[in-house]
């Protein structure tokens, strides 16, 4: 597994004073994406719609709206 690039603006570009601990999105060499976010599995698991599921090895994380919106331009269409 290898990170190829950041998707969207860096934490510092989004206003993080330290740039050290903020939500982030990365594209991986295999085309998948990795997300750094606030862990929210316990709080949101019961809120999942009936047609959604989460495996034991998966976690629900939260990223800010700004993080995702600023990444939109860098997410490939295909």
C-alpha positions as CSV (number, residue, x, y, z in Angstrom):
1,X,0.0,0.0,0.0
2,X,1.4,3.4,-1.0
3,X,0.1,7.0,-1.0
4,X,0.4,8.5,-4.4
5,X,-0.9,12.0,-3.7
6,X,-3.0,14.2,-1.4
7,X,-6.5,14.9,-2.7
8,X,-7.6,18.5,-2.1
9,X,-6.0,21.2,0.0
10,X,-3.5,20.4,2.8
11,X,-4.6,21.1,6.4
12,X,-2.4,24.2,6.4
13,X,-4.1,25.5,3.3
14,X,-7.5,24.9,5.0
15,X,-6.4,27.1,8.0
16,X,-4.8,24.6,10.4
17,X,-2.3,26.6,12.4
18,X,0.0,23.6,13.0
19,X,-0.9,21.6,9.9
20,X,-0.3,18.5,12.1
21,X,-3.7,17.0,12.9
22,X,-6.5,17.6,10.6
23,X,-8.8,15.6,8.3
24,X,-7.1,14.6,5.0
25,X,-7.7,12.5,1.9
26,X,-5.1,10.6,0.0
27,X,-5.2,8.6,-3.3
28,X,-3.4,5.2,-3.1
29,X,-1.4,3.5,-5.7
30,X,-4.2,1.0,-6.4
31,X,-6.7,3.8,-7.0
32,X,-8.4,3.5,-3.6
33,X,-8.6,6.4,-1.2
34,X,-7.5,6.7,2.4
35,X,-9.1,9.2,4.8
36,X,-7.8,10.7,8.1
37,X,-10.8,11.7,10.1
38,X,-12.4,11.8,13.6
39,X,-13.3,8.2,14.7
40,X,-17.1,8.0,15.0
41,X,-18.0,4.3,14.6
42,X,-19.7,3.8,18.0
43,X,-21.8,7.0,17.6
44,X,-22.8,6.5,14.0
45,X,-23.1,2.7,13.6
46,X,-26.7,2.7,15.0
47,X,-27.6,5.5,12.6
48,X,-26.6,3.6,9.4
49,X,-29.5,3.1,7.0
50,X,-30.9,-0.4,6.8
51,X,-29.2,-1.0,3.4
52,X,-25.7,0.0,4.8
53,X,-23.3,-2.3,6.6
54,X,-19.9,-2.1,8.2
55,X,-17.5,-5.0,8.5
56,X,-15.7,-5.5,11.9
57,X,-12.5,-4.3,10.4
58,X,-14.1,-1.1,9.0
59,X,-14.5,2.2,10.9
60,X,-16.7,5.2,10.3
61,X,-14.7,8.5,10.3
62,X,-15.8,12.1,10.0
63,X,-14.1,14.6,7.8
64,X,-15.1,18.2,7.6
65,X,-17.3,19.4,4.8
66,X,-14.6,21.9,3.7
67,X,-12.1,19.0,3.4
68,X,-14.4,17.1,1.0
69,X,-15.5,20.1,-1.0
70,X,-11.9,21.2,-1.5
71,X,-10.9,17.7,-2.6
72,X,-13.7,17.5,-5.2
73,X,-11.6,19.1,-8.0
74,X,-8.9,16.5,-7.5
75,X,-11.1,13.4,-7.5
76,X,-11.0,11.7,-10.9
77,X,-14.3,11.0,-12.8
78,X,-13.2,7.5,-13.6
